[in-house]
């Protein structure tokens, strides 16, 4: 699920990045020590954009991005990141913010963001259970599963199991 409208996003490796929107524009970022460093700001290629390009390059069946589903039955405005409507297959690229912190025992990884909160987890459960009730299969992937093509490969396997044949 993506955080639409935000200028702060995560790239395909899950690292937080800023998106100034102007190719080649210079931005200033605090490097953590209170010192601003100037870096070249290029358009961010999100994990969702990479997955969409992979689907097109491998000639997957037509896919709808940000498909609104279940509104008629639940009144909710839920969306799938990707939906292969003819195959009742949805793909979600989950945005997780992982932060390395230190405590008395040493380094600790802390997961933050909507998907890591109690409310977010409950909302996701309700969304995915409702999708299953309506006949959808939902594949969920971390952003880091996109670039090495793990998400694409699993999606292709499920599509093939449902009768899709790759035609280059």
N, C-alpha and C positions, 0 to 999 in steps of 0.2 A: 504494500500500500504506500502510496506516495503522499508527501506533504505538499500538495499543490499550493501555489501562490507564495511560497516561502522563498526567500533569497538564500537561505541557508539550506544546504542539501548534502547528501552523501553520494560519493562517487561509487563506482562498481566494486571497489575494494572495501567499501563501508566507511571510508575516512570522510570526516566532515569537511566540506569545502564551501567557499562562497562563490556566488554566481553573479558577477556584476553585469553580465549580459552584453558587453561590448567586446568583440574580439580584439585582442591585443591591448586592451585598456590596462592601465597600471592601477593597482590597488595597494593599500597599506594595511597590513595585518599585524596585530600584536603577537609577537612570537612567544609569549608566555612570561617574559621577563620585564614587561613594561616597555620594551623597545619596539618601535614600529619598523618593519622591514618591507621594502617595496618588492613586489613580485609581479611577474607577467600574468595577467588575468585572461584566461582563455575560456571559451564556452565549456561548461561542464557536460560531459557525456555521462548521463545517469545509467544505472544498471538496467532500468527499464528501456532506455534507448538502445543499449547494446543488445538486449534480448530481442527487441523488435527487429533490429538489423539482422541478427542471427536467424530469426524466423523467416525473414524475406530471402536471405542468402541460401537457405536450405529448402526453399520452396514449400514451406508448411502451408496448410490450408488457410483460407482467409481468417484473420484474427481481428477482433474488435478490442481496442484499448479503452479502458475505463467504462466498461459496460455496466449500466445501471440495471440492477436486478432486484426482484422481490418487492418492488415498490407497491404493486397492486395488492399483494397478499399481506404485507406487513406495514406498509406506509413508510418504511425506512428508505433512506437514500444510499444504500450500499452499492459499491462498485467493485468489479473485478479489475485488476490491473490489465489482464488479458483474458479474452474469452474466445474459444473456438466453438461457436454456437452450434454448428452442425454435429459436433461430437460431445456436447455438453461437458466440455473440459475448460476449467478456469485455471489461470496461473497467477499467483500472487508473489511478487518480489518484496519481501518484508524488509522494511527499513529499521535497522537496529543501530543504536548509538552505543558503542562499547568504549568505555573509558578506563584507562589504567590508573589506578590510585595506589597509594601506599598506606598501610596501617602498621601496627606494632609487629605483626607477623611477616611483613614484607609486601611485595606487590600483589594487588588484587584487581581483577577485572570486574567492572561494574557495568551492567547493562541498563541503559536509560532509554526513555522515549515512550510513546504511547503503547507499544506492544509489550513493554516490560512492566507496565503498571497493572495493578489489580483490576482497575476499571477497563483498561485496554485489553487485557487478556480475556476478561469476561465478555466484552463486546465482540472480540474476534471469535470466541467460542460460539456465541449466538449467531453471528454472521455465517460461519462455516457450517454449523449444524443446520441452519435454515437452508443454506445452499444445497446440502445433502438431501434434505427433505424434498426440495424442489427438483432433485434429479441430477444436480451438478456434482462433478468430481473436482475438487480443488487441490491443486499442487501448490505447495508453499516452499519458497526458497529464500535463503539469505542472499543478500546482494553479492557476497563473495562467491556464490555458486554460479554466477552468470558468466564471467570472463573465461573460466576454464571449461565452459560449455556443459557443466553438469546439469544445469536447469534445462538447457536445450535438449540434451540427450534423453533425459527422463521424459520430457514432454513428447519427443518424437516416439519413444517407446510406448507411451500410453496411447497416442494417436494411432500408431500402427496396430496396437491391440484392439482398437475400435474400428479397424478397417481402412485406415488411411494408407495410401501407397505413395511413396515419394516419386514424383515425376520431375526430373531435372529439366 
